[in-house]
Amino acid sequence: MTLQDTSRRLIMIYRFAMATFLASTCLIGCGSSVGNDESMGAEGQNVADLPLQTDTTHQVSGRHCRVVLEKLEPGETESRVAADECVADEKDFTLNPAASTLLMIWYEHPYFGGESRAIYGNAGPCDSAGYGVSDVGANWYSRISSFKGFNSCNDITAFVGTKYTGYWVGWGTHAAELAIGDVGPDLDNNIRSFRMHLH
């Protein structure tokens, strides 16, 4: 057995152990919900819903994507997508969301590999109200395996259903950023919505 084979085996054992740990402990919590916001309690009910639009005008292809969401205005239940761009190589981005705040990036593979989608918000970093993505979009169904939260979006809950329904797992940290390299076997390629706020 070569050193490279040994390294691969150790990485596979580590990933399996981490996935088992995450699935068994759920870090903050885990559970299931049935089509309403009450699974998140009183704090979750205050989260501003910022779903990604799934109409065909925003169905673009590429390995890496950036989405900028408009601020949710009073009385609105869905935010508009201000900009949406996907490219084959990250250096080819023309969309520069400098006026927006990076909230989250999700990835196709464990440990931040493969295709990615970056979510920006026009309303600043996460606070106790936070942001929500009620539908990750059909292009990302059955694809999310890892994610990172930025700019105080350090308390993130992932749901297997759109609109924050179904089985869920929450993660949190007191650090400014949250990095989940492996969402565990129950959520791997099964996430359809996210909520994020300040821990």
C-alpha positions in Angstrom: 0.0 0.0 0.0 1.4 3.4 -1.0 1.4 6.5 1.1 -1.2 8.0 -1.3 -3.5 5.0 -0.7 -3.1 5.3 3.0 -3.9 9.0 2.9 -7.0 8.3 0.9 -8.2 5.7 3.3 -7.6 8.0 6.3 -9.6 10.8 4.6 -12.5 8.4 3.9 -12.4 7.2 7.5 -12.4 10.8 8.8 -15.3 11.8 6.5 -17.3 8.8 7.6 -16.6 9.5 11.3 -17.5 13.2 10.9 -20.7 12.5 9.0 -21.7 9.9 11.7 -20.9 12.4 14.4 -22.9 15.3 12.8 -25.9 13.0 12.1 -26.0 11.7 15.6 -25.5 15.0 17.5 -26.9 17.6 15.1 -24.7 20.1 16.9 -27.5 22.5 17.8 -30.6 20.6 17.1 -32.4 18.5 14.6 -36.0 17.5 14.1 -38.8 17.7 11.6 -41.5 20.2 10.8 -44.7 20.2 8.8 -45.0 23.1 6.5 -45.0 26.0 9.0 -42.5 28.3 10.7 -43.2 27.0 14.2 -40.4 24.4 14.0 -38.0 27.3 14.6 -39.8 28.8 17.6 -40.4 32.5 18.2 -37.0 33.6 16.9 -37.4 31.7 13.7 -40.8 33.4 13.0 -39.0 36.7 12.7 -36.6 35.7 10.0 -37.0 37.7 6.8 -37.8 35.3 3.9 -35.5 35.9 1.0 -36.3 33.0 -1.4 -34.4 32.6 -4.6 -36.6 33.1 -7.6 -37.0 30.0 -9.7 -38.5 31.4 -12.8 -36.7 30.8 -16.1 -35.2 34.2 -16.3 -32.8 33.2 -13.5 -32.0 29.7 -14.7 -28.4 30.1 -15.8 -25.7 27.5 -16.0 -22.1 27.4 -14.8 -19.9 26.0 -12.2 -19.9 29.0 -9.8 -22.8 31.4 -9.2 -23.4 34.7 -7.4 -26.9 35.9 -6.3 -27.7 39.3 -4.9 -31.0 39.6 -3.1 -33.0 42.8 -2.7 -34.0 44.0 0.7 -37.3 42.6 1.9 -39.7 45.6 2.0 -42.5 45.9 4.5 -45.5 43.8 3.4 -43.5 41.7 1.0 -43.1 38.0 1.5 -40.5 37.4 -1.3 -37.4 39.3 -2.2 -36.5 40.0 -5.8 -33.2 38.7 -7.2 -31.2 41.9 -8.0 -28.6 40.0 -9.9 -27.7 36.4 -10.7 -24.6 35.2 -12.6 -23.0 31.8 -13.2 -19.7 31.2 -14.8 -17.4 28.3 -15.5 -14.4 29.8 -13.7 -14.6 32.2 -10.7 -12.1 34.6 -12.3 -14.7 35.2 -15.1 -17.3 36.9 -12.9 -18.5 40.3 -14.1 -21.0 40.7 -11.2 -19.3 42.5 -8.4 -21.7 42.7 -5.4 -19.4 45.2 -3.6 -22.4 47.1 -2.2 -23.8 43.8 -0.8 -22.8 41.5 2.0 -21.7 37.9 1.5 -24.0 35.8 3.6 -23.4 32.2 2.5 -21.8 29.9 0.0 -23.0 26.4 -0.6 -21.0 23.7 -2.4 -21.8 20.6 -4.5 -19.3 18.4 -2.8 -18.1 17.8 0.8 -15.4 20.1 2.2 -16.2 22.9 -0.1 -15.5 21.3 -3.5 -17.2 21.3 -6.8 -19.7 23.9 -8.1 -20.7 26.7 -5.7 -23.4 29.4 -5.2 -22.7 32.5 -3.3 -25.6 34.4 -1.6 -25.3 38.1 -0.9 -27.8 40.4 0.9 -28.5 44.1 0.3 -29.6 44.5 3.9 -26.1 44.0 5.5 -24.7 41.2 7.7 -26.8 38.7 9.7 -28.5 39.9 12.9 -31.0 38.2 15.1 -33.7 38.5 12.4 -31.4 37.1 9.8 -32.2 35.9 6.3 -33.9 32.9 4.8 -33.7 31.1 1.5 -37.0 29.4 1.2 -36.1 27.5 -2.0 -32.5 26.9 -3.2 -33.8 26.5 -6.7 -34.4 23.4 -8.8 -30.8 23.6 -10.2 -29.5 22.9 -6.6 -32.0 20.2 -5.5 -30.1 17.1 -4.7 -26.7 18.8 -4.9 -25.7 20.6 -1.6 -23.1 18.7 0.5 -21.3 21.5 2.4 -21.6 25.3 3.1 -20.1 28.3 4.8 -21.8 31.2 6.5 -20.1 34.7 6.6 -20.6 38.1 8.2 -22.3 36.9 11.4 -24.5 34.3 9.6 -23.1 31.9 12.1 -26.3 30.1 13.1 -27.7 28.2 10.1 -30.5 25.7 9.8 -30.9 23.5 6.7 -34.2 21.9 5.8 -35.0 19.0 3.4 -38.2 20.7 2.2 -38.8 24.1 0.6 -40.2 26.8 2.8 -38.4 25.5 5.9 -40.3 22.2 6.1 -39.3 18.6 6.8 -36.3 17.2 8.6 -33.9 19.9 9.7 -30.4 20.3 11.3 -29.0 23.4 12.8 -25.4 24.5 13.4 -24.0 27.4 15.3 -20.8 29.0 16.5 -19.8 32.2 18.4 -17.1 32.9 15.7 -18.0 35.3 12.9 -18.1 32.6 10.3 -19.4 29.0 10.2 -18.0 26.3 8.0 -19.7 22.9 7.6 -17.6 20.6 5.5 -20.0 17.7 5.5 -23.7 18.1 6.2 -24.1 14.4 7.1 -25.9 11.5 5.4 -29.4 12.7 6.1 -29.0 16.1 4.5 -26.3 15.3 1.9 -27.8 16.2 -1.6 -31.1 16.7 0.1 -31.2 20.4 1.2 -34.0 22.6 -0.2 -34.1 25.7 2.1 -31.9 27.5 4.6 -32.4 30.0 7.5 -29.4 32.0 8.8 -29.0 34.5 11.6 -26.6 35.8 14.3 -25.9 33.1 16.9 
